Amino acid sequence: MQDAQTGEKLIGATVRLMNKPVGTSTNRYGFFSLSVADIDSVVVSYVGYQSERLSRQPTLKGPLTVRLKPDIAILNAVTVKQSTGKDTYDEATMGRFVVPLDMVKKAPALLGENDILKTIQLLPGVQSGSEGTVGLNVRGGSPDQNLVLLDGIPLYNLNHLFGFFSVINTDAVAQAEFLKGSIPARYGGRLSSVLDITMREGDLQHWKGNFSLSPIAGRLTVEGPIKKDVGSVLVSARRTWLDALYWLGDKVAGNSNSSGYGFYDLNAKVNYKLGSKDRLYLSFYTGSDAFGTKNSLSSANYSNTFDWGNRTLGLRWNHVYTNRLFGNVTASSTNFKYNLSEEYQAENRFYVNRVRSGIRDLSLRADFDYFATPNHTIRFGGGYVNHTFNPEIRQFRASTADTTYAPTPPIVTNEVSAYAEDDWTLSRRLRANVGVHYANQLVDGRTWHSVQPRLSARYLLGQQSALKVSYNQMTQFLHLLTNSSVGLPTDLWVPVTNRIPPEQADWWSVGYSKTLRKDWNISVEAYYKRFRNVLDYKEGTTFLNNFNTAWYDRVSIGRGTSYGAEFYAEKSAGRTKGWVSYTLSWTDRQFDDINGGKPFPFKFDRRHNLAIVASHELSKNKTLSANFIFNTGTALTVTGNRYPGAIPGSDLVSQATTNPLAWQASAFYDNLPDFNERNNFRTPAYHRLDVSYRTTKQKRHGQRSWIISCYNVYNRLNPFYLYYDKAQLKQFTLFPAIPSVAYQYDF
């Protein structure tokens, strides 16, 4: 199934028989199969396209390519409905969303940079990290418990600009599917959610492109046919000019010291048809951030640099084995790394301190879709992954020393997985997705095994309404040791070991879904989630201290729970569209050697989370959009009491009157804070309103768009972090009201 104009695959198109109450839908590669007798005619439909009716059985035998034409008369009215993609009452899944790409591009954005992850933060059950960041905390989970796939390849770091923007370039995305309520058996390796992003393939008929400019970055996308109807290529790039602004500012100010920051993304994809049953895809992504400062003193020079980035490469082969069996074989690699460097150079001495970390995967995977009958769609497959972890490698060079050491040496693990699932229609009212995911990981001579059952089902209660239930068991063979909620790349990815078991989670969900008329969908879900073997740094220990201690000696192993209720209402047609989401939830953690062994609120525990999203078409080419967000404050630890502690080293006391450093150390240990309970305080509630206005105009050689937006319209001073000043607790606010203008041109 494909677009008649561009050749792009249509994912999730509907195929139904006219003479029977049966049908199917296309997979992410546009493939479908129907195997029934006495076919009279088939109706193929997709939102925003003209339906196609295929009549008489002889024309329906064997491979068939269906090309649907865009319906220009209704396209504008239904694009948002198609792109929001909340799971309907008829589906067996719960908590499934297809991210609204059209609304992402029109939505208010910080400094004009639209972001898929910030749209996901507006969905029920999803908490954000610090203000303006793209971190996702789903149903009590931490950021590392979300599996993010780019064309089936995992991404280990999603952050640009220290977490304020993501690495996902919307211009290169065909579909982004978000799963948080029921996770089919084909996915594994994380505990909380899946974000499965499919890159666009490129136009098979014509060369075209677009570029856009925002206050901090520029984007350019070009696509077209290598050979018409056979192969195409798409290249999409994004780069900031913050580094140029830094450089210009230093020059204008005549500053001998300098600083700079920059990031870029590059996505590329090639697809080529080898025949009617075979197609090859080659997809590539690379992105990087770099930050640095240089200071020239009277007799010395000091500099530090900080860079990090991802790189992925995947080769996929699609093959149609029979009219019922479709398969994918994928070979891929993904690599994430970061580097910290500090250098000091004086006349008679110098030192260089470097820290680096990273993770690299090499994988081979096979996936198959078998359309057994109209009532059974079976998926099965498996894969192998070779992980190489470099948690911490440090190098120190000085006038008198040259040392390279690793508190934790590189670790190589091997992971094997297999799965099977059946989307099974038992009756007109009852439909289920039943599956099992198996995985094992070999590390340090020990093999960890995991069998994970999955079940989701829906039961039709009446006209366009259904009751849904699901159960998921998940296992995660890697951990992220997090230093803050900002999502710094200094967070350490570490594997399971003989001493550190894999993380596990079980969760149960029940929900009700209903379609009201044709343009309103509502759903209510309740969930309970139980975590095991989650990690946290021991009290007094972080990434920034205990350099000579391995990471597994700095952590505690614990457990946690999360439970709550979610409400979602969406209006998907008409001039005004949007949704309202509300979440009421509780999340805690418990460790034997933290907080005296008592449970405490998780740092991402927020009792109330409300989001209102609206888009109104003022006219055919003018749109006004707005988002409103309200969250309960973040949990953190503050102290109200201080006490005199034992001073390490009696010589400090004798030196306190003559040595300023000794006096400071003595004063510090004589007035220690009493952190009696973990996360015993809440920051003030977080709320803000964002608005944007988009206007488009058809030009001679393309279409021009202006997007004018304002982040935090009423200038709410939300806390970014809290600090003590003269025994008073104060807050630091990062983002006041920020207006911005972005320009886009499609050619």
C-alpha positions in Angstrom: 0.0 0.0 0.0 1.5 3.3 -1.0 0.9 7.0 -1.8 0.2 7.3 -5.5 2.1 10.5 -5.8 5.2 9.9 -3.7 5.4 6.1 -3.4 5.7 6.4 0.5 4.3 3.4 2.3 1.0 3.9 4.0 1.3 2.4 7.5 -2.0 1.2 9.2 -4.2 1.5 6.1 -7.5 -0.4 6.4 -8.4 -3.3 4.1 -12.0 -4.7 4.5 -14.2 -7.1 2.6 -17.5 -5.8 1.4 -19.4 -9.1 1.9 -17.9 -10.1 5.2 -17.3 -8.4 8.6 -13.5 -9.1 8.3 -10.5 -7.1 7.4 -6.9 -6.3 8.2 -4.5 -3.3 8.1 -1.0 -2.7 6.6 2.1 -3.2 8.6 4.9 -0.6 8.9 6.1 -1.6 5.4 2.7 -1.2 3.8 2.2 -5.0 3.5 -1.1 -6.7 4.0 -2.7 -10.1 3.4 -6.3 -11.4 3.3 -7.0 -15.2 2.9 -10.7 -15.9 2.6 -13.0 -17.6 0.1 -15.8 -15.9 -1.9 -14.3 -12.5 -2.2 -16.6 -10.1 -4.0 -14.8 -6.8 -3.5 -12.3 -5.2 -1.1 -12.3 -1.6 0.1 -9.0 -0.1 0.9 -9.0 3.2 2.8 -6.6 5.5 4.6 -7.4 8.8 6.4 -6.7 11.7 4.0 -6.8 9.5 0.9 -9.5 8.5 -1.6 -10.8 5.0 -0.9 -10.2 2.3 -3.5 -12.6 -0.5 -4.3 -11.1 -3.6 -5.9 -13.7 -5.9 -7.4 -13.9 -9.5 -8.4 -11.7 -12.4 -7.2 -9.5 -12.9 -10.2 -8.0 -9.5 -9.8 -7.1 -10.1 -6.2 -4.9 -13.2 -6.5 -1.1 -12.9 -6.0 1.0 -9.9 -5.1 -1.0 -6.6 -5.5 0.2 -3.0 -5.2 -2.5 -0.6 -4.2 -1.8 3.1 -4.8 -4.1 5.6 -3.0 -4.5 9.2 -4.2 -4.5 12.0 -1.6 -8.0 13.5 -1.1 -7.2 17.2 -1.3 -10.8 18.2 -0.4 -10.6 16.6 3.0 -6.9 16.3 3.8 -6.7 19.4 6.0 -9.7 18.4 8.0 -8.5 14.9 8.8 -4.7 15.1 9.1 -4.8 15.6 12.8 -7.2 12.8 13.4 -4.9 10.4 11.6 -1.8 11.6 13.2 -2.9 11.5 16.8 -3.7 7.8 16.5 -5.0 7.1 20.1 -5.8 3.4 20.3 -9.5 3.0 19.4 -12.2 0.9 21.2 -11.7 -1.8 18.5 -8.0 -2.5 19.1 -6.7 -5.0 21.7 -3.9 -2.7 22.7 -4.0 -0.1 25.5 -2.0 3.1 25.8 -1.0 3.2 22.2 -0.5 6.6 20.4 0.8 7.5 17.0 2.5 10.8 17.6 0.7 13.7 15.9 3.4 14.8 13.5 1.2 17.5 11.9 0.4 19.0 15.4 4.1 18.7 16.4 5.0 21.0 13.5 2.3 23.5 14.4 2.6 23.4 18.2 4.2 26.1 20.3 7.9 25.3 20.7 10.8 26.5 22.9 12.9 28.8 20.6 11.0 27.6 17.6 12.4 24.0 17.6 9.4 21.6 17.5 10.0 18.2 19.2 8.3 14.9 19.1 9.3 14.0 22.7 7.8 17.2 24.1 4.5 16.3 22.4 4.7 12.9 24.1 5.1 14.6 27.5 1.5 16.0 27.0 0.0 12.4 27.0 -1.4 10.8 30.1 1.0 8.7 32.2 4.0 10.6 31.0 6.0 12.9 33.3 8.7 15.3 32.1 12.1 15.9 33.8 13.2 19.4 34.6 11.6 22.4 32.9 12.0 22.5 29.1 13.9 19.1 28.9 12.9 16.2 26.8 13.2 13.5 29.4 10.4 10.9 29.6 9.3 9.3 32.8 6.5 6.9 32.0 4.2 5.4 34.7 6.8 5.7 37.5 9.8 4.7 35.3 13.1 6.4 34.9 14.4 7.7 31.5 16.5 4.7 30.7 13.5 2.4 31.0 12.1 3.8 27.6 13.1 1.9 24.5 13.6 4.4 21.7 14.1 2.8 18.2 15.1 4.7 15.1 14.3 2.4 12.1 14.5 -0.5 14.6 17.9 0.6 16.0 18.2 1.7 19.7 19.2 5.2 20.6 21.0 5.5 24.0 21.1 9.3 24.3 18.2 11.6 23.2 19.6 14.9 24.3 20.8 18.0 22.6 21.7 21.2 24.4 21.9 19.4 27.8 18.4 17.9 27.4 16.4 20.9 26.2 16.0 19.5 22.7 16.0 15.9 21.4 18.0 14.3 18.6 14.8 13.4 16.7 14.5 15.6 13.6 10.7 15.7 12.8 11.4 16.4 9.1 12.9 12.9 8.7 10.1 11.0 10.4 7.3 9.0 8.7 5.7 7.6 11.9 6.4 7.6 15.6 4.4 5.0 17.6 4.4 5.3 21.4 3.4 2.3 23.6 3.0 2.5 27.3 0.0 0.5 28.4 0.5 -2.9 26.7 3.8 -3.8 25.0 3.6 -6.5 22.3 6.0 -9.4 22.7 8.1 -8.3 19.7 9.6 -5.5 21.9 11.9 -6.2 24.8 14.8 -4.8 26.9 13.0 -2.0 28.7 10.5 -1.7 31.6 8.2 1.3 30.9 7.6 2.2 27.2 8.5 2.0 23.6 8.9 4.8 21.1 9.2 3.2 17.7 10.2 5.8 15.0 10.1 5.0 11.3 12.1 7.2 9.0 10.7 8.5 5.8 11.9 6.6 2.6 12.0 9.5 0.1 9.8 10.4 -2.9 9.9 7.8 -5.6 8.6 10.2 -8.3 10.0 13.7 -7.9 12.8 15.6 -6.3 11.7 18.0 -3.6 12.8 19.4 -0.2 12.3 21.9 2.5 14.3 24.1 4.8 13.5 26.0 8.0 15.2 28.5 10.2 14.7 29.0 14.0 16.5 31.3 16.5 19.0 28.5 17.3 19.1 26.1 14.4 18.5 25.5 10.7 17.2 22.4 8.9 17.4 21.2 5.4 15.7 18.1 3.8 16.1 16.8 0.3 14.5 13.7 -1.2 13.9 12.1 -4.6 14.1 9.1 -6.8 17.3 7.2 -7.6 15.3 5.5 -10.3 11.5 6.2 -10.6 9.3 3.6 -8.9 12.4 1.6 -8.0 14.6 3.4 -5.5 14.7 6.7 -3.6 16.9 8.6 -1.2 16.2 11.1 1.6 18.8 13.3 3.5 17.8 15.5 6.3 20.3 17.7 8.3 20.0 20.1 11.2 22.7 22.3 12.7 22.7 25.0 15.4 24.5 28.3 15.0 24.9 28.9 18.7 28.7 28.3 18.3 28.9 31.1 15.7 26.9 33.5 18.1 29.3 32.6 20.9 32.3 33.3 18.7 30.9 36.6 17.4 30.0 37.8 21.0 33.6 37.1 22.2 35.0 39.0 19.2 32.7 42.0 19.7 33.5 42.1 23.4 37.2 41.7 22.8 37.2 38.8 25.3 40.5 36.9 25.6 38.5 34.1 27.2 36.1 32.2 25.0 33.3 29.6 25.1 31.2 27.8 22.6 28.5 25.2 22.1 27.1 23.5 19.0 25.1 20.4 17.9 24.1 18.8 14.6 22.0 15.9 13.3 22.2 14.0 10.0 19.6 11.4 8.9 19.9 9.5 5.6 17.9 6.7 4.1 18.0 4.8 0.8 15.5 2.2 -0.3 15.7 0.1 -3.5 13.3 -2.4 -5.0 15.1 -5.6 -6.1 11.9 -7.1 -7.5 8.2 -7.5 -6.8 9.1 -9.5 -3.6 12.3 -7.9 -2.4 13.4 -4.5 -1.1 16.6 -3.2 0.6 16.7 -0.3 3.0 19.9 1.4 4.3 19.4 4.0 7.1 22.0 6.1 8.8 22.0 8.6 11.7 24.8 10.6 13.3 24.5 13.5 15.8 26.9 15.2 18.2 27.1 18.0 20.8 30.2 19.9 21.8 30.8 22.4 24.6 34.0 24.1 25.6 35.7 27.0 27.3 39.1 28.6 27.2 40.6 30.9 29.8 43.9 32.7 29.5 45.4 33.8 32.9 48.4 36.0 33.4 50.8 33.0 33.5 48.7 30.0 32.6 46.0 28.7 30.2 43.0 26.6 31.2 40.4 24.8 29.0 37.8 22.2 29.2 35.7 20.4 26.6 32.7 18.2 26.7 31.3 16.3 23.7 28.9 13.4 23.2 26.9 11.8 20.4 25.1 8.8 18.8 25.7 7.0 15.5 23.5 4.3 14.0 23.7 2.3 10.8 21.2 -0.3 9.6 20.7 -2.5 6.6 17.3 -4.2 6.2 16.0 -6.7 3.7 12.3 -7.1 3.1 11.0 -10.3 1.5 7.5 -11.6 0.6 7.8 -15.3 1.0 4.2 -16.2 0.2 0.9 -14.3 0.0 0.6 -14.8 3.8 4.2 -14.6 5.0 6.3 -11.4 5.1 9.8 -11.0 6.6 12.5 -8.6 7.6 16.2 -9.3 8.3 18.2 -6.4 9.8 21.9 -6.0 10.5 22.7 -2.9 12.5 25.1 -1.1 14.8 24.6 1.7 17.3 27.3 3.6 19.2 27.0 6.2 22.0 30.0 7.9 23.6 31.0 11.0 25.5 34.3 12.6 26.4 35.2 15.1 29.2 38.6 16.8 29.1 40.3 19.4 31.4 43.7 20.9 30.6 45.9 23.3 32.6 49.2 24.7 31.2 51.6 26.9 33.1 55.3 27.8 32.7 56.6 25.0 34.9 53.8 22.6 35.2 50.7 21.1 33.5 48.0 18.6 33.9 45.4 16.9 31.6 42.4 15.1 33.0 40.2 13.1 30.6 37.1 10.9 31.2 35.3 8.9 28.6 32.4 6.4 28.5 30.3 4.7 25.9 28.3 1.7 24.7 28.3 0.0 21.4 25.9 -2.6 20.0 26.3 -4.9 17.0 23.1 -6.8 16.2 21.3 -9.2 13.8 17.5 -9.6 13.9 14.8 -11.4 11.9 11.1 -10.6 12.1 8.2 -12.3 10.4 4.5 -11.5 9.9 2.2 -14.5 9.1 -1.4 -13.7 8.2 -2.7 -17.2 9.0 -6.5 -16.3 8.7 -8.5 -13.1 9.0 -8.8 -14.0 12.8 -5.1 -14.7 13.4 -2.1 -12.4 12.6 1.0 -14.1 14.0 4.3 -12.3 14.5 7.5 -14.1 15.4 11.3 -13.7 15.3 14.4 -13.2 17.2 17.8 -11.6 17.4 21.4 -11.4 18.7 23.1 -8.4 20.2 26.8 -8.0 21.1 27.1 -5.2 23.7 30.4 -3.5 24.6 30.2 -1.3 27.7 32.9 1.2 28.6 31.4 2.6 31.8 34.4 4.7 32.9 37.9 5.2 31.5 40.1 7.9 33.0 43.4 9.4 31.9 45.5 11.7 34.0 48.7 13.3 32.8 50.8 15.8 34.8 54.3 17.1 35.1 55.1 14.1 37.3 52.6 11.5 36.3 51.0 9.8 33.3 48.2 7.3 34.2 45.4 5.7 32.3 43.1 3.5 34.4 39.5 2.2 34.3 37.7 1.8 37.7 35.5 -0.5 35.7 37.2 -2.3 32.8 35.3 -2.7 29.5 32.5 -5.4 29.6 31.3 -7.4 26.6 28.0 -9.1 26.9 26.0 -11.3 24.4 22.2 -11.2 24.3 19.9 -13.6 22.5 16.1 -13.1 22.2 13.1 -14.7 20.6 9.4 -13.9 20.6 6.0 -15.0 19.3 2.6 -13.2 19.4 -0.8 -13.7 18.0 -3.4 -10.9 17.3 -6.4 -13.1 17.8 -10.1 -12.3 17.1 -11.9 -14.9 19.2 -15.4 -13.5 18.5 -17.1 -10.3 17.3 -16.8 -8.9 20.9 -13.5 -10.4 22.1 -10.1 -9.7 20.6 -6.7 -10.3 22.2 -3.0 -10.0 21.6 -1.2 -12.9 23.3 2.6 -13.4 23.3 5.8 -14.3 25.0 9.2 -12.7 24.8 12.3 -14.7 25.8 15.8 -13.2 26.3 19.1 -14.2 27.9 22.3 -12.4 28.4 25.8 -13.9 28.9 28.1 -11.8 31.0 31.2 -12.8 33.0 30.5 -16.5 32.5 27.0 -16.3 33.8 23.8 -16.4 31.8 20.7 -14.5 33.0 17.4 -15.9 31.6 14.1 -14.1 31.3 10.7 -15.4 30.0 8.2 -12.5 29.7 4.5 -13.2 29.1 2.4 -10.5 27.5 -1.4 -10.2 27.3 -3.8 -7.5 26.2 -7.5 -7.9 25.3 -10.6 -5.9 24.6 -14.3 -6.8 25.0 -16.9 -4.7 23.1 -19.6 -3.6 25.5 -21.9 -1.9 23.0 -21.8 0.5 20.1 -18.3 1.9 19.8 -17.2 1.2 23.4 -15.0 -1.4 25.0 -13.4 -2.7 28.2 -9.7 -3.4 28.0 -7.2 -5.3 30.2 -3.5 -6.0 29.9 -0.6 -7.6 31.7 3.1 -7.1 30.9 6.2 -8.7 32.4 9.4 -6.9 31.3 13.2 -7.4 31.9 16.0 -4.9 31.4 19.6 -6.1 31.1 21.2 -2.7 31.4 21.1 0.2 33.9 21.5 3.9 33.7 23.2 5.5 36.8 21.6 9.0 36.8 23.2 12.0 38.4 20.4 14.5 37.7 17.0 14.9 36.1 18.5 17.2 33.4 19.6 14.2 31.3 23.3 14.9 31.2 25.3 12.5 29.0 27.6 11.8 32.0 25.0 9.3 33.2 26.6 5.9 33.0 25.2 3.0 31.0 26.2 -0.2 32.8 25.3 -3.9 32.3 24.2 -6.6 34.6 27.0 -8.4 36.3 27.4 -11.4 38.7 26.5 -9.0 41.5 24.0 -6.7 39.8 20.9 -8.6 38.5 18.6 -7.3 35.7 15.8 -4.9 36.4 12.3 -6.3 36.2 8.8 -5.0 36.2 5.2 -6.4 36.2 2.3 -4.2 35.5 -1.5 -4.6 35.2 -3.8 -2.2 33.5 -7.6 -2.0 33.0 -9.4 0.6 30.9 -12.5 1.8 29.2 -12.5 3.3 25.7 -15.4 4.9 23.8 -15.9 6.8 20.5 -18.6 9.5 20.8 -20.2 10.4 17.5 -17.4 10.7 14.9 -15.0 13.2 16.4 -14.6 12.5 20.1 -12.7 9.7 21.7 -12.4 9.2 25.5 -10.5 6.6 27.6 -9.9 6.0 31.2 -7.1 3.7 32.4 -5.9 2.5 35.8 -2.6 0.7 36.3 -0.4 -0.9 39.0 3.3 -1.4 38.4 5.9 -3.2 40.5 9.7 -2.7 40.0 12.5 -5.0 41.2 16.3 -4.6 41.1 16.3 -0.9 40.4 19.6 1.0 41.2 20.5 4.2 42.9 23.7 5.7 44.2 24.4 5.0 47.8 24.1 8.0 50.2 27.1 10.3 49.8 28.2 8.7 46.5 27.8 10.0 43.0 29.6 9.9 39.6 31.6 13.0 40.7 33.3 11.4 43.6 35.0 8.1 44.5 36.9 8.1 41.2 38.8 5.0 42.2 35.8 2.9 43.1 34.0 0.8 40.6 30.4 1.8 39.8 28.9 -1.4 41.2 30.5 -0.6 44.6 28.7 2.8 44.6 25.1 1.6 44.1 22.2 0.1 46.0 19.7 -2.4 44.7 16.1 -1.8 45.5 12.4 -2.0 44.5 9.5 0.3 43.8 5.9 0.7 43.0 3.8 3.0 40.9 0.0 3.1 40.5 -2.6 5.6 39.3 -5.4 6.5 37.0 -5.3 8.3 33.6 -8.0 10.2 31.7 -7.8 11.2 28.0 -10.4 13.0 25.8 -9.6 13.8 22.2 -11.5 15.9 19.6 -10.2 14.8 16.2 -12.3 16.6 13.6 -13.6 20.1 12.8 -11.8 23.4 12.8 -10.9 23.0 16.5 -9.0 19.8 17.4 -6.9 18.7 20.4 -7.0 16.7 23.6 -7.1 16.9 27.4 -5.1 14.5 29.5 -5.0 14.1 33.3 -3.0 11.7 35.4 -3.3 10.9 39.2 -0.4 8.8 40.3 1.9 7.6 43.2 5.5 6.4 42.8 8.0 5.3 45.4 11.4 3.6 45.8 12.8 1.5 48.7 16.5 0.5 49.3 17.8 -1.3 52.4 20.7 1.2 52.9 19.0 4.4 51.8 16.6 6.5 53.9 16.9 4.0 56.7 15.3 1.3 54.6 12.0 3.1 54.5 10.1 3.8 51.2 10.4 7.4 49.9 8.8 9.3 46.9 10.7 8.7 43.7 12.2 11.9 42.3 9.7 11.7 39.3 6.7 11.2 41.6 4.1 13.9 40.8 0.6 13.5 42.1 -1.2 15.5 39.5 -0.4 16.0 35.8 -2.7 18.0 33.5 -2.2 18.9 29.9 -4.6 20.7 27.5 -3.7 20.8 23.8 -5.7 22.7 21.2 -5.4 23.7 17.6 -7.9 26.0 15.8 -8.0 26.7 12.1 -8.7 30.4 11.7 -8.8 30.0 7.9 -7.5 27.6 5.3 -3.9 28.7 5.8 -3.8 30.2 9.3 -3.7 28.1 12.5 -3.7 29.1 16.2 -2.4 26.5 18.7 -1.9 26.5 22.5 -0.7 24.1 25.2 -1.4 24.4 28.9 0.5 22.3 31.5 0.1 21.8 35.2 2.3 19.5 37.3 2.7 18.8 41.0 6.1 19.9 42.2 9.2 17.7 42.0 10.3 15.7 45.1 13.7 16.6 46.5 15.7 16.4 49.7 16.2 19.5 51.9 17.6 19.8 55.4 16.2 21.8 58.3 18.8 20.9 61.0 22.6 20.9 61.3 24.9 19.3 63.8 28.6 19.2 64.6 30.3 16.2 63.1 33.6 14.3 63.6 36.5 16.1 61.9 38.6 13.6 59.8 42.2 14.2 60.8 43.2 15.9 64.1 45.8 18.0 62.3 43.0 20.1 60.8 42.2 21.5 64.3 45.7 22.6 64.9 46.1 24.2 61.5 42.7 25.9 61.5 44.1 29.2 62.9 46.9 29.5 60.3 45.7 27.6 57.2 42.6 29.1 55.5 41.8 25.8 53.7 42.0 23.9 57.0 39.8 26.5 58.6 37.1 26.1 55.9 37.3 22.3 56.2 37.0 22.5 60.0 34.0 24.9 59.7 32.3 22.5 57.2 32.5 19.4 59.4 31.5 21.4 62.4 28.1 22.4 60.8 26.9 19.3 58.8 23.4 19.1 57.3 21.0 16.6 58.7 19.3 14.9 55.7 16.8 12.9 57.8 14.6 11.7 55.0 15.0 11.3 51.2 12.8 13.5 49.0 11.1 15.1 52.0 10.2 18.3 50.2 8.1 19.4 47.1 9.0 22.3 44.9 6.2 24.7 44.0 3.7 23.5 41.4 4.8 23.8 37.8 2.5 25.4 35.2 2.7 27.4 32.0 0.9 28.4 28.8 2.4 28.3 25.3 0.8 29.7 22.2 1.8 29.7 18.5 0.4 31.1 15.2 1.2 29.6 11.9 0.5 31.1 8.5 1.3 29.6 5.1 1.2 30.9 1.6 1.6 29.2 -1.8 4.5 30.8 -3.8 5.5 30.2 -7.4 8.1 27.5 -6.6 6.8 26.1 -3.3 5.0 26.9 0.0 6.2 29.4 2.6 5.3 29.2 6.3 5.9 31.5 9.3 5.5 30.2 12.9 5.3 32.8 15.6 5.2 31.4 19.1 5.7 32.3 22.8 6.8 29.9 25.5 5.5 30.6 29.0 3.1 33.4 27.9 2.2 34.7 31.4 5.9 34.5 32.6 5.4 31.9 35.4 8.6 31.7 37.4 8.8 27.9 37.6 11.7 26.5 39.7 14.5 24.9 37.7 16.4 24.1 40.9 16.5 25.2 44.6 19.5 26.4 46.6 20.3 27.8 50.1 21.3 31.4 50.5 22.0 32.6 54.0 19.9 29.8 55.5 17.0 30.6 53.2 15.8 28.2 50.5 15.5 30.0 47.2 14.7 29.0 43.6 16.4 29.5 40.3 14.2 30.1 37.3 15.6 29.3 33.8 12.8 30.2 31.3 10.7 33.4 31.6 8.4 34.3 28.7 10.3 33.5 25.5 8.9 34.7 22.1 10.4 33.2 18.9 9.9 33.2 15.1 10.6 30.3 12.7 10.5 30.2 8.9 9.9 27.2 6.7 9.9 26.8 2.9 8.8 23.6 1.0 10.0 23.4 -2.5 
